[in-house]
Amino acid sequence: MQCNECVNLKARIEELSRQIEWLARQQFGRKSEKTVTKVFPDETGVQADASSALQTEGGVKTPRKGHGTTRLPDLVPRLDVFVPVEPSKQTCPCCARTMKLVGYSEKRETSVVPQHVRERVFHCEIYRCEFHPDQVVKAKAPDRAIDGVACDHGTLAHISHQKLVVSVPIERQAEQFSNAGTPIAASTLNMWFLKYCMFLVSVAEAERAYIEKGSLAYSDDTSFRVQDKNKDGVKIHVGNEYLITNGVDAAYMIYCHGRTDASAKEIIGNFKGVLVADGLKSYKKIDGVQVAACWAHVRRYFVEAWRSPDSKTGDARAQKPVELINAIFEIDRRCRQNKTGLEELQRIRDAEAKPILDEIKGWMSANMPVIPPKSALGKAIAYLDSRWEDACRFLTDARIPLDNNLSERALRKTVLGRKNFLFAGSTEAAQAIAKAYGVMASCSLCKVDPYQYMVWALDTFANTPIESYDDITPRKYAAFTKGDAGGSAGN
């Protein structure tokens, strides 16, 4: 019989070993949670390939296509260079007659033009009457959307695109300008960038109002470092950037000092409806909001418990729930592939997914008393058990997806950015950057080029009367490029 101290030490060692394995995977290994299962032939869809879930973590490898340089699109400018044959070689060596040109062979190469900076000087004409000197007429220079910025709209869009989309820090951009022979101080570039972010804040608020009109939304959050300046000096605070999106054509982000109930309420705003989230309990306290839990997060905990079945920290008992959850995802994947309507999807979920949920619940009830609550599998069971009602909400509405991956994808630009930037300079800067990131997420949802959108938004605001900032959102730009002035319908 082992003493309690030995049992506790053993549990502690297993927990630390699991953490070390997790950190090693984050640093060196694959992070994909994809698993492969067979198509389930029976009525409930529970019959799965027991050995497939973990050994095919990276998914099935698709056959590799042809190699070689990809041919550039026809829209790329081309410079035709004709290479002549030397005159001395144009004579036939056999008969000494002059040979005729019969065609050309082609050899293609990509030619990149380095960053080119130019200065535009507007010489505005001034007219004055000879007989009435007080009568003066001056030509007006082109309007700018943002005052106090000594660059054109294309430059503003370029700097912001590099920072928000490509994740190039301002200091590195300043170095690129300097290498191009046009040194611009990093502080100047940063001022231009922040002013454009403040311009996008109003666009972001229009996106938020649009999302609040819907009845289905997705939300997620991620950490973000911010510099705090106070009487005690300068410190780095780790806050959170929250995102909410309708999953169709609009996204909105804000920065909050922490992960609190007030933060959750601030991102939700006036939205009323179903919110697909990772299970943050603060959302459940908001009136008018029904939370639908994310099954991808649920599966993630069970996969972590069963990640290494051959090691001491792996738990083979987690195999069963992983297979059952995969079966639920397979049902929805099959319906998407067949373009099943909402009514039919509701019927299929009731007939096939509900029995699987009952089996998962039964498995949890049977194993919860015998699995240590502090183990990886015990934590996975506790996570699902505390969110069971929210996890089953997809059975009540066919519009509700099984996972919240869409909002996680919308946060990728922010995650990439924080790996390249040390921190935001202030809370105000973090808030402005967060809302600008939200507009970039809207561009991704609308499938429009962020740079082209940013130039269009500035030009439209400067030269065209608009009723509200809703007229220059990414979905309106998407409608503009398609020739549809009415815009998209949303959700």
Buried (B, 14 or more C-beta within 10 A) or exposed (E): EEEEEEEEEEEEEBBEBBEEBBEEBEEEEEEEBEBBBEEBEEEBBBBBBEEBBBEBBEEEEEEEEEEEEEEEEEEEEEEEEEEEEEEEEEEEEEEEEEEEEEEEEEEEEEEEEEEEEEEEEEEEEEEEEEEEEEEEEEEEEEEBBBEEBEBBBEBBBBBBBBBBBBBBBBEEBBBBBEEEEEEBEBEBBBBBBBBBBBBBBBBBBBBBBBBBBBEBBBBBBBEBBBBBEEEEEEEEBEBBBBBBBBBBBBBBBBBBBEBEBEBBBEBBBEBBBBBBBBBBEBBBEBEEBBBBBBBBBBBBBBBBBBBBBEEEBBBEBBBBBBBBBBBBBBBBBBBEEEEBEEEEBBEBBEEBBBBBBEBBBEBBEEBBEEBEEEBBBBBBBBBBEEBBEBBBBBBEBBBBBBBBBBBBBBBEBBBEBBEEBEBBBBBEBBBBBBBBBBBBBBBBBBEBBBBBBBBBBBBBBEEEEEEEBBBBBBBBBBBBBEEEEEBBEEB
